[in-house]
Amino acid sequence: MFWPPVKSTQFSAAILLFAFGAAPANAVTWIDGGNARLQALDKITARISTLETPVGAARFFGTLEITVNRCAFHPPEEPPENAAFITVLDRGYDGRQPKLVFSGWVFSSSPAVSALEHPVYDLTLLACFDK
């Protein structure tokens, strides 16, 4: 039992306010970017390319089809960070059915946390931005 006695509606309102209404003081702000800048590496030829792609559009590098589904970044007053949700299909050279090789979040400050594992190609997120 609560002391002093509290009506259940007051208690429910307090719980909802705490759970959904009050943001912590150190909440991180993300700004949605309309474009992503990726660095692509061909491990066989050592070719490095910088790819700029709008969110929702597919971009090709070698046999990979790279689609950025969402891109977000911190405002300038916070520590620098970029995050993008990308989907990568490998189309191969023989016209076979595309194979999903990666789908997930990548971060510019920690590229190894969630990385594309491919024998020929490597991808790194450089930045999210608006034009």
FENVEN-V791629 format. One line per field, one symbol per residue. phi: phi as a letter, one per 30 degrees, with the letter a starting at -180 (. if undefined). psi: psi as a letter, one per 30 degrees, with the letter a starting at -180 (. if undefined). A space follows every 50 residues. Layout:
phi = ???
psi = ???
//
This chain:
phi = .dbdebdddddddddddddcccdddcdccccdccbbccccbcddcidcbc ccbddjccbcbiccccbcdabbbddedcedabbbcbbbccdiccidddcd caaldbbddbdddbbdcbdccbbbdcacacc
psi = kkklkkkeeeeeeeeeeeefejklfgkkkkkkkflkjlkkkjfefgkkkk kkklkfkkkkjbgkjkkjekkllllfflkkkkkkjlkkkjflfgglkkkj fkjaklkefiffejlkjkfelkkkkelklk.
//
